[in-house]
Amino acid sequence: MNPKVALIEAKASFRDYKVAKTQFYVYVYNLYKNLIKLDRYIEPIGIDVSARLGKGFSIMLDSFNRDFSKYDIVHNLDLNPFFPIRRGNALIINTVHDLAFVFDKRSNEDVKHSIKDLIWLNVVTKLGLKSTLSADYLIAVSTLTKEDLIKLGYDKDKIFVVNHGVDKRYFSKIKNGKEKNKFVIGYVGALRTRKNPEFFINAFKKLKGNYELQIWGKLGYERDRLVRLTSDIKNIKFKGFAPEDKKVEIYDSFNVFVFPSLYEGFGIPIIEAQARGLPVIIYKYGKIPKEVRKYCFEAESPEHMAQIIENLKENGYNEKERKKAIEYARSFTWEKTARETLNVYKKVLK
């Protein structure tokens, strides 16, 4: 008998990857889309999110009011505060994407600028962590996230690792969208302290020659500081938010991808870029899961990153290593994520 499962998230997250604002929404959409192909008893419980209350509080209030007793499993897909009163015998499973706000204090440096940020940081995340650690079982998106959960005291035997996936769009034939006579260094991701954007900007300052740095990401808290930092530097282009349905084309325009994040729960952009055949450079001392960093170049400093970039421009990306990285990256599929998630459901019910 297949388990009857309720998936808990904001309603919009189940609709379409094209409107995704973060990688998290890509996870929710693709997990649900692929789960229902495997099991028709999966039901999305999309919560209408109040603009006034925000997602965390909306889901928490709905958990007080909704009857979950008819389900075998209730799967909360994020660190949302979730305290279901009418759950019957349903098992509660939480997916944990990362715990940067606990283990990397730099993650909180740029979320203290408004009352909404302070509420999120001091109320929603703490309630979300409390409800997560009280769940019956946890799904961690990487071995690193599992290790962090164990540090918080959660039973290691009740944690299952299920990696994120990469959309099939990234498996299409790689097109040469690169400009001739220009070597493009690319970044796609949030522009926040934890993402360490100054690292690749300082690396770019060391380069001599015809290089261009394209920075794709929503300019938020870091905007003013980064603009000031780069105001006197030529060939740095702030391109704005990268639409999900345009990202394959964006990756294909790069010669190299840089992602010197200080902490990642998983790091989907690394895998996406490798699936498109790009060399990827990360920060050697960043906390990046072993599953993702396997075929990355690791820079110890901005100067070292600049040296790696110069070498790639001069000598190219070793074709044998490139093919290995592509093959490995394309092994992370959303079908696999859904299949392994369904196996978790079945295991916990035995």
Disulfide bonds with the S-S distance in Angstrom:
none
